Amino acid sequence: MGFLYSILIGGVAGYIASRIMESHHSALFNIILGIVGGFVGGFIARRLGNDPDNDGLFMNLLIAVGGAIVLIFIGRLL
C-alpha cells in the first residue's frame, strides 16, 4: 500500500509542481519528479524540525510539491 500511495501522491505532486513552475513534461516524468520531490521535501522538512511521517495526506502532498518545485528550480539553473 505504501508504494502505491507514494506513486499516487508523487504523480499529483509532480503535476501540481509542473503547473506552478510552468514546466511541461510527460506524465511519467511528473510522477518521478513528484516521488523524488517527496524525498527532497521530506529531507528539508526534517532539517526544519518537522516530522513528515506523522503528518496527514495534505501535508505530505504539500511537502512533495515543495520538493518537486525545488527540483524543477535546480534543473532550470543547470
mmCIF file of the N, C-alpha and C atoms, coordinates in Angstrom:
data_MODEL
# 
_entry.id   MODEL 
# 
loop_
_atom_site.group_PDB 
_atom_site.id 
_atom_site.type_symbol 
_atom_site.label_atom_id 
_atom_site.label_alt_id 
_atom_site.label_comp_id 
_atom_site.label_asym_id 
_atom_site.label_entity_id 
_atom_site.label_seq_id 
_atom_site.pdbx_PDB_ins_code 
_atom_site.Cartn_x 
_atom_site.Cartn_y 
_atom_site.Cartn_z 
_atom_site.occupancy 
_atom_site.B_iso_or_equiv 
_atom_site.pdbx_formal_charge 
_atom_site.auth_seq_id 
_atom_site.auth_comp_id 
_atom_site.auth_asym_id 
_atom_site.auth_atom_id 
_atom_site.pdbx_PDB_model_num 
ATOM 1   N N  . MET A 1 1  ? 0.822  -1.194 0.000   1.00 0.00 ? 1  MET A N  1 
ATOM 2   C CA . MET A 1 1  ? 0.000  0.000  0.000   1.00 0.00 ? 1  MET A CA 1 
ATOM 3   C C  . MET A 1 1  ? 0.864  1.256  0.000   1.00 0.00 ? 1  MET A C  1 
ATOM 4   N N  . GLY A 1 2  ? 1.997  1.246  0.712   1.00 0.00 ? 2  GLY A N  1 
ATOM 5   C CA . GLY A 1 2  ? 2.859  2.414  0.776   1.00 0.00 ? 2  GLY A CA 1 
ATOM 6   C C  . GLY A 1 2  ? 3.443  2.786  -0.571  1.00 0.00 ? 2  GLY A C  1 
ATOM 7   N N  . PHE A 1 3  ? 3.781  1.768  -1.382  1.00 0.00 ? 3  PHE A N  1 
ATOM 8   C CA . PHE A 1 3  ? 4.344  2.034  -2.698  1.00 0.00 ? 3  PHE A CA 1 
ATOM 9   C C  . PHE A 1 3  ? 3.318  2.684  -3.607  1.00 0.00 ? 3  PHE A C  1 
ATOM 10  N N  . LEU A 1 4  ? 2.099  2.168  -3.610  1.00 0.00 ? 4  LEU A N  1 
ATOM 11  C CA . LEU A 1 4  ? 1.038  2.758  -4.428  1.00 0.00 ? 4  LEU A CA 1 
ATOM 12  C C  . LEU A 1 4  ? 0.687  4.162  -3.948  1.00 0.00 ? 4  LEU A C  1 
ATOM 13  N N  . TYR A 1 5  ? 0.703  4.355  -2.649  1.00 0.00 ? 5  TYR A N  1 
ATOM 14  C CA . TYR A 1 5  ? 0.453  5.672  -2.054  1.00 0.00 ? 5  TYR A CA 1 
ATOM 15  C C  . TYR A 1 5  ? 1.515  6.659  -2.533  1.00 0.00 ? 5  TYR A C  1 
ATOM 16  N N  . SER A 1 6  ? 2.777  6.235  -2.543  1.00 0.00 ? 6  SER A N  1 
ATOM 17  C CA . SER A 1 6  ? 3.867  7.108  -2.989  1.00 0.00 ? 6  SER A CA 1 
ATOM 18  C C  . SER A 1 6  ? 3.715  7.478  -4.460  1.00 0.00 ? 6  SER A C  1 
ATOM 19  N N  . ILE A 1 7  ? 3.319  6.521  -5.285  1.00 0.00 ? 7  ILE A N  1 
ATOM 20  C CA . ILE A 1 7  ? 3.132  6.802  -6.707  1.00 0.00 ? 7  ILE A CA 1 
ATOM 21  C C  . ILE A 1 7  ? 1.977  7.767  -6.917  1.00 0.00 ? 7  ILE A C  1 
ATOM 22  N N  . LEU A 1 8  ? 0.890  7.552  -6.200  1.00 0.00 ? 8  LEU A N  1 
ATOM 23  C CA . LEU A 1 8  ? -0.282 8.430  -6.339  1.00 0.00 ? 8  LEU A CA 1 
ATOM 24  C C  . LEU A 1 8  ? 0.040  9.849  -5.880  1.00 0.00 ? 8  LEU A C  1 
ATOM 25  N N  . ILE A 1 9  ? 0.608  9.988  -4.702  1.00 0.00 ? 9  ILE A N  1 
ATOM 26  C CA . ILE A 1 9  ? 0.977  11.308 -4.193  1.00 0.00 ? 9  ILE A CA 1 
ATOM 27  C C  . ILE A 1 9  ? 2.041  11.936 -5.077  1.00 0.00 ? 9  ILE A C  1 
ATOM 28  N N  . GLY A 1 10 ? 3.018  11.136 -5.526  1.00 0.00 ? 10 GLY A N  1 
ATOM 29  C CA . GLY A 1 10 ? 4.072  11.645 -6.400  1.00 0.00 ? 10 GLY A CA 1 
ATOM 30  C C  . GLY A 1 10 ? 3.542  12.159 -7.721  1.00 0.00 ? 10 GLY A C  1 
ATOM 31  N N  . GLY A 1 11 ? 2.593  11.433 -8.298  1.00 0.00 ? 11 GLY A N  1 
ATOM 32  C CA . GLY A 1 11 ? 2.008  11.877 -9.565  1.00 0.00 ? 11 GLY A CA 1 
ATOM 33  C C  . GLY A 1 11 ? 1.260  13.180 -9.423  1.00 0.00 ? 11 GLY A C  1 
ATOM 34  N N  . VAL A 1 12 ? 0.475  13.284 -8.379  1.00 0.00 ? 12 VAL A N  1 
ATOM 35  C CA . VAL A 1 12 ? -0.287 14.520 -8.142  1.00 0.00 ? 12 VAL A CA 1 
ATOM 36  C C  . VAL A 1 12 ? 0.668  15.669 -7.827  1.00 0.00 ? 12 VAL A C  1 
ATOM 37  N N  . ALA A 1 13 ? 1.669  15.395 -6.989  1.00 0.00 ? 13 ALA A N  1 
ATOM 38  C CA . ALA A 1 13 ? 2.631  16.443 -6.621  1.00 0.00 ? 13 ALA A CA 1 
ATOM 39  C C  . ALA A 1 13 ? 3.432  16.906 -7.830  1.00 0.00 ? 13 ALA A C  1 
ATOM 40  N N  . GLY A 1 14 ? 3.870  15.970 -8.655  1.00 0.00 ? 14 GLY A N  1 
ATOM 41  C CA . GLY A 1 14 ? 4.619  16.334 -9.859  1.00 0.00 ? 14 GLY A CA 1 
ATOM 42  C C  . GLY A 1 14 ? 3.780  17.162 -10.819 1.00 0.00 ? 14 GLY A C  1 
ATOM 43  N N  . TYR A 1 15 ? 2.504  16.796 -10.960 1.00 0.00 ? 15 TYR A N  1 
ATOM 44  C CA . TYR A 1 15 ? 1.609  17.554 -11.833 1.00 0.00 ? 15 TYR A CA 1 
ATOM 45  C C  . TYR A 1 15 ? 1.415  18.972 -11.301 1.00 0.00 ? 15 TYR A C  1 
ATOM 46  N N  . ILE A 1 16 ? 1.147  19.102 -10.008 1.00 0.00 ? 16 ILE A N  1 
ATOM 47  C CA . ILE A 1 16 ? 0.927  20.430 -9.415  1.00 0.00 ? 16 ILE A CA 1 
ATOM 48  C C  . ILE A 1 16 ? 2.189  21.284 -9.540  1.00 0.00 ? 16 ILE A C  1 
ATOM 49  N N  . ALA A 1 17 ? 3.343  20.685 -9.239  1.00 0.00 ? 17 ALA A N  1 
ATOM 50  C CA . ALA A 1 17 ? 4.600  21.439 -9.324  1.00 0.00 ? 17 ALA A CA 1 
ATOM 51  C C  . ALA A 1 17 ? 4.894  21.874 -10.751 1.00 0.00 ? 17 ALA A C  1 
ATOM 52  N N  . SER A 1 18 ? 4.611  21.008 -11.725 1.00 0.00 ? 18 SER A N  1 
ATOM 53  C CA . SER A 1 18 ? 4.871  21.387 -13.119 1.00 0.00 ? 18 SER A CA 1 
ATOM 54  C C  . SER A 1 18 ? 3.948  22.516 -13.567 1.00 0.00 ? 18 SER A C  1 
ATOM 55  N N  . ARG A 1 19 ? 2.746  22.570 -13.035 1.00 0.00 ? 19 ARG A N  1 
ATOM 56  C CA . ARG A 1 19 ? 1.827  23.662 -13.367 1.00 0.00 ? 19 ARG A CA 1 
ATOM 57  C C  . ARG A 1 19 ? 2.241  24.957 -12.679 1.00 0.00 ? 19 ARG A C  1 
ATOM 58  N N  . ILE A 1 20 ? 2.697  24.871 -11.441 1.00 0.00 ? 20 ILE A N  1 
ATOM 59  C CA . ILE A 1 20 ? 3.137  26.069 -10.717 1.00 0.00 ? 20 ILE A CA 1 
ATOM 60  C C  . ILE A 1 20 ? 4.370  26.670 -11.393 1.00 0.00 ? 20 ILE A C  1 
ATOM 61  N N  . MET A 1 21 ? 5.307  25.813 -11.764 1.00 0.00 ? 21 MET A N  1 
ATOM 62  C CA . MET A 1 21 ? 6.559  26.280 -12.367 1.00 0.00 ? 21 MET A CA 1 
ATOM 63  C C  . MET A 1 21 ? 6.469  26.410 -13.888 1.00 0.00 ? 21 MET A C  1 
ATOM 64  N N  . GLU A 1 22 ? 5.290  26.168 -14.456 1.00 0.00 ? 22 GLU A N  1 
ATOM 65  C CA . GLU A 1 22 ? 5.063  26.241 -15.897 1.00 0.00 ? 22 GLU A CA 1 
ATOM 66  C C  . GLU A 1 22 ? 6.076  25.408 -16.675 1.00 0.00 ? 22 GLU A C  1 
ATOM 67  N N  . SER A 1 23 ? 6.199  24.161 -16.240 1.00 0.00 ? 23 SER A N  1 
ATOM 68  C CA . SER A 1 23 ? 7.095  23.201 -16.874 1.00 0.00 ? 23 SER A CA 1 
ATOM 69  C C  . SER A 1 23 ? 6.244  22.107 -17.487 1.00 0.00 ? 23 SER A C  1 
ATOM 70  N N  . HIS A 1 24 ? 6.475  21.781 -18.750 1.00 0.00 ? 24 HIS A N  1 
ATOM 71  C CA . HIS A 1 24 ? 5.633  20.814 -19.449 1.00 0.00 ? 24 HIS A CA 1 
ATOM 72  C C  . HIS A 1 24 ? 6.433  19.541 -19.720 1.00 0.00 ? 24 HIS A C  1 
ATOM 73  N N  . HIS A 1 25 ? 6.080  18.492 -18.987 1.00 0.00 ? 25 HIS A N  1 
ATOM 74  C CA . HIS A 1 25 ? 6.741  17.199 -19.141 1.00 0.00 ? 25 HIS A CA 1 
ATOM 75  C C  . HIS A 1 25 ? 5.689  16.119 -19.293 1.00 0.00 ? 25 HIS A C  1 
ATOM 76  N N  . SER A 1 26 ? 6.153  14.909 -19.537 1.00 0.00 ? 26 SER A N  1 
ATOM 77  C CA . SER A 1 26 ? 5.243  13.774 -19.670 1.00 0.00 ? 26 SER A CA 1 
ATOM 78  C C  . SER A 1 26 ? 4.704  13.362 -18.305 1.00 0.00 ? 26 SER A C  1 
ATOM 79  N N  . ALA A 1 27 ? 3.666  12.552 -18.305 1.00 0.00 ? 27 ALA A N  1 
ATOM 80  C CA . ALA A 1 27 ? 3.062  12.086 -17.058 1.00 0.00 ? 27 ALA A CA 1 
ATOM 81  C C  . ALA A 1 27 ? 4.053  11.241 -16.260 1.00 0.00 ? 27 ALA A C  1 
ATOM 82  N N  . LEU A 1 28 ? 4.837  10.404 -16.935 1.00 0.00 ? 28 LEU A N  1 
ATOM 83  C CA . LEU A 1 28 ? 5.823  9.580  -16.243 1.00 0.00 ? 28 LEU A CA 1 
ATOM 84  C C  . LEU A 1 28 ? 6.879  10.447 -15.573 1.00 0.00 ? 28 LEU A C  1 
ATOM 85  N N  . PHE A 1 29 ? 7.340  11.476 -16.250 1.00 0.00 ? 29 PHE A N  1 
ATOM 86  C CA . PHE A 1 29 ? 8.329  12.384 -15.665 1.00 0.00 ? 29 PHE A CA 1 
ATOM 87  C C  . PHE A 1 29 ? 7.736  13.112 -14.462 1.00 0.00 ? 29 PHE A C  1 
ATOM 88  N N  . ASN A 1 30 ? 6.470  13.508 -14.533 1.00 0.00 ? 30 ASN A N  1 
ATOM 89  C CA . ASN A 1 30 ? 5.822  14.166 -13.405 1.00 0.00 ? 30 ASN A CA 1 
ATOM 90  C C  . ASN A 1 30 ? 5.736  13.243 -12.194 1.00 0.00 ? 30 ASN A C  1 
ATOM 91  N N  . ILE A 1 31 ? 5.443  11.958 -12.424 1.00 0.00 ? 31 ILE A N  1 
ATOM 92  C CA . ILE A 1 31 ? 5.383  11.000 -11.317 1.00 0.00 ? 31 ILE A CA 1 
ATOM 93  C C  . ILE A 1 31 ? 6.752  10.842 -10.676 1.00 0.00 ? 31 ILE A C  1 
ATOM 94  N N  . ILE A 1 32 ? 7.776  10.666 -11.499 1.00 0.00 ? 32 ILE A N  1 
ATOM 95  C CA . ILE A 1 32 ? 9.138  10.519 -10.976 1.00 0.00 ? 32 ILE A CA 1 
ATOM 96  C C  . ILE A 1 32 ? 9.559  11.793 -10.251 1.00 0.00 ? 32 ILE A C  1 
ATOM 97  N N  . LEU A 1 33 ? 9.275  12.929 -10.832 1.00 0.00 ? 33 LEU A N  1 
ATOM 98  C CA . LEU A 1 33 ? 9.604  14.206 -10.216 1.00 0.00 ? 33 LEU A CA 1 
ATOM 99  C C  . LEU A 1 33 ? 8.908  14.363 -8.868  1.00 0.00 ? 33 LEU A C  1 
ATOM 100 N N  . GLY A 1 34 ? 7.651  13.972 -8.794  1.00 0.00 ? 34 GLY A N  1 
ATOM 101 C CA . GLY A 1 34 ? 6.904  14.069 -7.546  1.00 0.00 ? 34 GLY A CA 1 
ATOM 102 C C  . GLY A 1 34 ? 7.424  13.127 -6.474  1.00 0.00 ? 34 GLY A C  1 
ATOM 103 N N  . ILE A 1 35 ? 7.788  11.898 -6.859  1.00 0.00 ? 35 ILE A N  1 
ATOM 104 C CA . ILE A 1 35 ? 8.314  10.941 -5.884  1.00 0.00 ? 35 ILE A CA 1 
ATOM 105 C C  . ILE A 1 35 ? 9.659  11.411 -5.350  1.00 0.00 ? 35 ILE A C  1 
ATOM 106 N N  . VAL A 1 36 ? 10.554 11.800 -6.234  1.00 0.00 ? 36 VAL A N  1 
ATOM 107 C CA . VAL A 1 36 ? 11.855 12.318 -5.797  1.00 0.00 ? 36 VAL A CA 1 
ATOM 108 C C  . VAL A 1 36 ? 11.663 13.618 -5.024  1.00 0.00 ? 36 VAL A C  1 
ATOM 109 N N  . GLY A 1 37 ? 10.717 14.432 -5.456  1.00 0.00 ? 37 GLY A N  1 
ATOM 110 C CA . GLY A 1 37 ? 10.403 15.661 -4.732  1.00 0.00 ? 37 GLY A CA 1 
ATOM 111 C C  . GLY A 1 37 ? 9.895  15.385 -3.332  1.00 0.00 ? 37 GLY A C  1 
ATOM 112 N N  . GLY A 1 38 ? 9.183  14.278 -3.156  1.00 0.00 ? 38 GLY A N  1 
ATOM 113 C CA . GLY A 1 38 ? 8.736  13.886 -1.826  1.00 0.00 ? 38 GLY A CA 1 
ATOM 114 C C  . GLY A 1 38 ? 9.908  13.577 -0.910  1.00 0.00 ? 38 GLY A C  1 
ATOM 115 N N  . PHE A 1 39 ? 10.916 12.901 -1.452  1.00 0.00 ? 39 PHE A N  1 
ATOM 116 C CA . PHE A 1 39 ? 12.110 12.618 -0.664  1.00 0.00 ? 39 PHE A CA 1 
ATOM 117 C C  . PHE A 1 39 ? 12.873 13.906 -0.329  1.00 0.00 ? 39 PHE A C  1 
ATOM 118 N N  . VAL A 1 40 ? 13.015 14.775 -1.328  1.00 0.00 ? 40 VAL A N  1 
ATOM 119 C CA . VAL A 1 40 ? 13.710 16.049 -1.104  1.00 0.00 ? 40 VAL A CA 1 
ATOM 120 C C  . VAL A 1 40 ? 12.932 16.912 -0.112  1.00 0.00 ? 40 VAL A C  1 
ATOM 121 N N  . GLY A 1 41 ? 11.625 17.006 -0.297  1.00 0.00 ? 41 GLY A N  1 
ATOM 122 C CA . GLY A 1 41 ? 10.798 17.785 0.621   1.00 0.00 ? 41 GLY A CA 1 
ATOM 123 C C  . GLY A 1 41 ? 10.812 17.217 2.021   1.00 0.00 ? 41 GLY A C  1 
ATOM 124 N N  . GLY A 1 42 ? 10.798 15.884 2.151   1.00 0.00 ? 42 GLY A N  1 
ATOM 125 C CA . GLY A 1 42 ? 10.881 15.249 3.466   1.00 0.00 ? 42 GLY A CA 1 
ATOM 126 C C  . GLY A 1 42 ? 12.207 15.538 4.152   1.00 0.00 ? 42 GLY A C  1 
ATOM 127 N N  . PHE A 1 43 ? 13.292 15.526 3.366   1.00 0.00 ? 43 PHE A N  1 
ATOM 128 C CA . PHE A 1 43 ? 14.610 15.850 3.912   1.00 0.00 ? 43 PHE A CA 1 
ATOM 129 C C  . PHE A 1 43 ? 14.645 17.290 4.426   1.00 0.00 ? 43 PHE A C  1 
ATOM 130 N N  . ILE A 1 44 ? 14.113 18.208 3.624   1.00 0.00 ? 44 ILE A N  1 
ATOM 131 C CA . ILE A 1 44 ? 14.088 19.616 4.028   1.00 0.00 ? 44 ILE A CA 1 
ATOM 132 C C  . ILE A 1 44 ? 13.205 19.803 5.254   1.00 0.00 ? 44 ILE A C  1 
ATOM 133 N N  . ALA A 1 45 ? 12.046 19.131 5.276   1.00 0.00 ? 45 ALA A N  1 
ATOM 134 C CA . ALA A 1 45 ? 11.130 19.252 6.413   1.00 0.00 ? 45 ALA A CA 1 
ATOM 135 C C  . ALA A 1 45 ? 11.767 18.726 7.693   1.00 0.00 ? 45 ALA A C  1 
ATOM 136 N N  . ARG A 1 46 ? 12.503 17.618 7.591   1.00 0.00 ? 46 ARG A N  1 
ATOM 137 C CA . ARG A 1 46 ? 13.182 17.086 8.781   1.00 0.00 ? 46 ARG A CA 1 
ATOM 138 C C  . ARG A 1 46 ? 14.266 18.036 9.271   1.00 0.00 ? 46 ARG A C  1 
ATOM 139 N N  . ARG A 1 47 ? 14.968 18.684 8.358   1.00 0.00 ? 47 ARG A N  1 
ATOM 140 C CA . ARG A 1 47 ? 16.011 19.647 8.744   1.00 0.00 ? 47 ARG A CA 1 
ATOM 141 C C  . ARG A 1 47 ? 15.406 20.878 9.422   1.00 0.00 ? 47 ARG A C  1 
ATOM 142 N N  . LEU A 1 48 ? 14.159 21.187 9.075   1.00 0.00 ? 48 LEU A N  1 
ATOM 143 C CA . LEU A 1 48 ? 13.483 22.330 9.690   1.00 0.00 ? 48 LEU A CA 1 
ATOM 144 C C  . LEU A 1 48 ? 12.757 21.963 10.979  1.00 0.00 ? 48 LEU A C  1 
ATOM 145 N N  . GLY A 1 49 ? 12.837 20.680 11.372  1.00 0.00 ? 49 GLY A N  1 
ATOM 146 C CA . GLY A 1 49 ? 12.254 20.264 12.638  1.00 0.00 ? 49 GLY A CA 1 
ATOM 147 C C  . GLY A 1 49 ? 10.876 19.645 12.544  1.00 0.00 ? 49 GLY A C  1 
ATOM 148 N N  . ASN A 1 50 ? 10.369 19.406 11.352  1.00 0.00 ? 50 ASN A N  1 
ATOM 149 C CA . ASN A 1 50 ? 9.053  18.791 11.163  1.00 0.00 ? 50 ASN A CA 1 
ATOM 150 C C  . ASN A 1 50 ? 9.235  17.307 10.896  1.00 0.00 ? 50 ASN A C  1 
ATOM 151 N N  . ASP A 1 51 ? 8.281  16.481 11.340  1.00 0.00 ? 51 ASP A N  1 
ATOM 152 C CA . ASP A 1 51 ? 8.323  15.049 11.077  1.00 0.00 ? 51 ASP A CA 1 
ATOM 153 C C  . ASP A 1 51 ? 7.217  14.697 10.091  1.00 0.00 ? 51 ASP A C  1 
ATOM 154 N N  . PRO A 1 52 ? 7.547  14.608 8.786   1.00 0.00 ? 52 PRO A N  1 
ATOM 155 C CA . PRO A 1 52 ? 6.503  14.362 7.785   1.00 0.00 ? 52 PRO A CA 1 
ATOM 156 C C  . PRO A 1 52 ? 5.878  12.973 7.885   1.00 0.00 ? 52 PRO A C  1 
ATOM 157 N N  . ASP A 1 53 ? 6.511  12.045 8.611   1.00 0.00 ? 53 ASP A N  1 
ATOM 158 C CA . ASP A 1 53 ? 5.946  10.705 8.733   1.00 0.00 ? 53 ASP A CA 1 
ATOM 159 C C  . ASP A 1 53 ? 4.672  10.702 9.564   1.00 0.00 ? 53 ASP A C  1 
ATOM 160 N N  . ASN A 1 54 ? 4.511  11.671 10.444  1.00 0.00 ? 54 ASN A N  1 
ATOM 161 C CA . ASN A 1 54 ? 3.331  11.731 11.297  1.00 0.00 ? 54 ASN A CA 1 
ATOM 162 C C  . ASN A 1 54 ? 2.284  12.703 10.782  1.00 0.00 ? 54 ASN A C  1 
ATOM 163 N N  . ASP A 1 55 ? 2.555  13.349 9.663   1.00 0.00 ? 55 ASP A N  1 
ATOM 164 C CA . ASP A 1 55 ? 1.599  14.306 9.099   1.00 0.00 ? 55 ASP A CA 1 
ATOM 165 C C  . ASP A 1 55 ? 0.570  13.576 8.251   1.00 0.00 ? 55 ASP A C  1 
ATOM 166 N N  . GLY A 1 56 ? -0.481 14.262 7.915   1.00 0.00 ? 56 GLY A N  1 
ATOM 167 C CA . GLY A 1 56 ? -1.552 13.673 7.119   1.00 0.00 ? 56 GLY A CA 1 
ATOM 168 C C  . GLY A 1 56 ? -1.286 13.745 5.631   1.00 0.00 ? 56 GLY A C  1 
ATOM 169 N N  . LEU A 1 57 ? -2.278 13.343 4.886   1.00 0.00 ? 57 LEU A N  1 
ATOM 170 C CA . LEU A 1 57 ? -2.192 13.286 3.432   1.00 0.00 ? 57 LEU A CA 1 
ATOM 171 C C  . LEU A 1 57 ? -1.919 14.658 2.826   1.00 0.00 ? 57 LEU A C  1 
ATOM 172 N N  . PHE A 1 58 ? -2.631 15.670 3.275   1.00 0.00 ? 58 PHE A N  1 
ATOM 173 C CA . PHE A 1 58 ? -2.488 17.006 2.697   1.00 0.00 ? 58 PHE A CA 1 
ATOM 174 C C  . PHE A 1 58 ? -1.089 17.563 2.950   1.00 0.00 ? 58 PHE A C  1 
ATOM 175 N N  . MET A 1 59 ? -0.571 17.383 4.150   1.00 0.00 ? 59 MET A N  1 
ATOM 176 C CA . MET A 1 59 ? 0.771  17.898 4.461   1.00 0.00 ? 59 MET A CA 1 
ATOM 177 C C  . MET A 1 59 ? 1.832  17.149 3.665   1.00 0.00 ? 59 MET A C  1 
ATOM 178 N N  . ASN A 1 60 ? 1.672  15.838 3.511   1.00 0.00 ? 60 ASN A N  1 
ATOM 179 C CA . ASN A 1 60 ? 2.620  15.073 2.692   1.00 0.00 ? 60 ASN A CA 1 
ATOM 180 C C  . ASN A 1 60 ? 2.581  15.532 1.243   1.00 0.00 ? 60 ASN A C  1 
ATOM 181 N N  . LEU A 1 61 ? 1.396  15.860 0.751   1.00 0.00 ? 61 LEU A N  1 
ATOM 182 C CA . LEU A 1 61 ? 1.274  16.367 -0.610  1.00 0.00 ? 61 LEU A CA 1 
ATOM 183 C C  . LEU A 1 61 ? 1.979  17.716 -0.743  1.00 0.00 ? 61 LEU A C  1 
ATOM 184 N N  . LEU A 1 62 ? 1.792  18.594 0.226   1.00 0.00 ? 62 LEU A N  1 
ATOM 185 C CA . LEU A 1 62 ? 2.464  19.900 0.180   1.00 0.00 ? 62 LEU A CA 1 
ATOM 186 C C  . LEU A 1 62 ? 3.982  19.761 0.240   1.00 0.00 ? 62 LEU A C  1 
ATOM 187 N N  . ILE A 1 63 ? 4.459  18.840 1.061   1.00 0.00 ? 63 ILE A N  1 
ATOM 188 C CA . ILE A 1 63 ? 5.899  18.614 1.165   1.00 0.00 ? 63 ILE A CA 1 
ATOM 189 C C  . ILE A 1 63 ? 6.449  18.085 -0.158  1.00 0.00 ? 63 ILE A C  1 
ATOM 190 N N  . ALA A 1 64 ? 5.737  17.149 -0.790  1.00 0.00 ? 64 ALA A N  1 
ATOM 191 C CA . ALA A 1 64 ? 6.174  16.598 -2.074  1.00 0.00 ? 64 ALA A CA 1 
ATOM 192 C C  . ALA A 1 64 ? 6.146  17.656 -3.173  1.00 0.00 ? 64 ALA A C  1 
ATOM 193 N N  . VAL A 1 65 ? 5.118  18.496 -3.177  1.00 0.00 ? 65 VAL A N  1 
ATOM 194 C CA . VAL A 1 65 ? 5.046  19.581 -4.169  1.00 0.00 ? 65 VAL A CA 1 
ATOM 195 C C  . VAL A 1 65 ? 6.210  20.549 -3.960  1.00 0.00 ? 65 VAL A C  1 
ATOM 196 N N  . GLY A 1 66 ? 6.485  20.903 -2.719  1.00 0.00 ? 66 GLY A N  1 
ATOM 197 C CA . GLY A 1 66 ? 7.611  21.794 -2.431  1.00 0.00 ? 66 GLY A CA 1 
ATOM 198 C C  . GLY A 1 66 ? 8.935  21.208 -2.882  1.00 0.00 ? 66 GLY A C  1 
ATOM 199 N N  . GLY A 1 67 ? 9.141  19.921 -2.628  1.00 0.00 ? 67 GLY A N  1 
ATOM 200 C CA . GLY A 1 67 ? 10.367 19.265 -3.074  1.00 0.00 ? 67 GLY A CA 1 
ATOM 201 C C  . GLY A 1 67 ? 10.468 19.211 -4.584  1.00 0.00 ? 67 GLY A C  1 
ATOM 202 N N  . ALA A 1 68 ? 9.351  18.952 -5.264  1.00 0.00 ? 68 ALA A N  1 
ATOM 203 C CA . ALA A 1 68 ? 9.363  18.915 -6.726  1.00 0.00 ? 68 ALA A CA 1 
ATOM 204 C C  . ALA A 1 68 ? 9.646  20.296 -7.304  1.00 0.00 ? 68 ALA A C  1 
ATOM 205 N N  . ILE A 1 69 ? 9.119  21.336 -6.673  1.00 0.00 ? 69 ILE A N  1 
ATOM 206 C CA . ILE A 1 69 ? 9.402  22.704 -7.121  1.00 0.00 ? 69 ILE A CA 1 
ATOM 207 C C  . ILE A 1 69 ? 10.888 23.005 -6.974  1.00 0.00 ? 69 ILE A C  1 
ATOM 208 N N  . VAL A 1 70 ? 11.478 22.577 -5.876  1.00 0.00 ? 70 VAL A N  1 
ATOM 209 C CA . VAL A 1 70 ? 12.922 22.770 -5.673  1.00 0.00 ? 70 VAL A CA 1 
ATOM 210 C C  . VAL A 1 70 ? 13.704 22.055 -6.777  1.00 0.00 ? 70 VAL A C  1 
ATOM 211 N N  . LEU A 1 71 ? 13.294 20.840 -7.114  1.00 0.00 ? 71 LEU A N  1 
ATOM 212 C CA . LEU A 1 71 ? 13.984 20.095 -8.169  1.00 0.00 ? 71 LEU A CA 1 
ATOM 213 C C  . LEU A 1 71 ? 13.858 20.777 -9.536  1.00 0.00 ? 71 LEU A C  1 
ATOM 214 N N  . ILE A 1 72 ? 12.679 21.268 -9.852  1.00 0.00 ? 72 ILE A N  1 
ATOM 215 C CA . ILE A 1 72 ? 12.490 21.980 -11.124 1.00 0.00 ? 72 ILE A CA 1 
ATOM 216 C C  . ILE A 1 72 ? 13.358 23.231 -11.148 1.00 0.00 ? 72 ILE A C  1 
ATOM 217 N N  . PHE A 1 73 ? 13.411 23.951 -10.034 1.00 0.00 ? 73 PHE A N  1 
ATOM 218 C CA . PHE A 1 73 ? 14.220 25.160 -9.939  1.00 0.00 ? 73 PHE A CA 1 
ATOM 219 C C  . PHE A 1 73 ? 15.703 24.844 -10.149 1.00 0.00 ? 73 PHE A C  1 
ATOM 220 N N  . ILE A 1 74 ? 16.192 23.797 -9.492  1.00 0.00 ? 74 ILE A N  1 
ATOM 221 C CA . ILE A 1 74 ? 17.592 23.402 -9.639  1.00 0.00 ? 74 ILE A CA 1 
ATOM 222 C C  . ILE A 1 74 ? 17.866 22.966 -11.074 1.00 0.00 ? 74 ILE A C  1 
ATOM 223 N N  . GLY A 1 75 ? 16.912 22.230 -11.664 1.00 0.00 ? 75 GLY A N  1 
ATOM 224 C CA . GLY A 1 75 ? 17.076 21.806 -13.064 1.00 0.00 ? 75 GLY A CA 1 
ATOM 225 C C  . GLY A 1 75 ? 17.170 22.974 -14.019 1.00 0.00 ? 75 GLY A C  1 
ATOM 226 N N  . ARG A 1 76 ? 16.437 24.020 -13.743 1.00 0.00 ? 76 ARG A N  1 
ATOM 227 C CA . ARG A 1 76 ? 16.499 25.219 -14.595 1.00 0.00 ? 76 ARG A CA 1 
ATOM 228 C C  . ARG A 1 76 ? 17.825 25.968 -14.429 1.00 0.00 ? 76 ARG A C  1 
ATOM 229 N N  . LEU A 1 77 ? 18.398 25.902 -13.227 1.00 0.00 ? 77 LEU A N  1 
ATOM 230 C CA . LEU A 1 77 ? 19.678 26.556 -13.011 1.00 0.00 ? 77 LEU A CA 1 
ATOM 231 C C  . LEU A 1 77 ? 20.804 25.861 -13.763 1.00 0.00 ? 77 LEU A C  1 
ATOM 232 N N  . LEU A 1 78 ? 20.677 24.555 -13.902 1.00 0.00 ? 78 LEU A N  1 
ATOM 233 C CA . LEU A 1 78 ? 21.712 23.796 -14.598 1.00 0.00 ? 78 LEU A CA 1 
ATOM 234 C C  . LEU A 1 78 ? 21.522 23.906 -16.082 1.00 0.00 ? 78 LEU A C  1 
# 
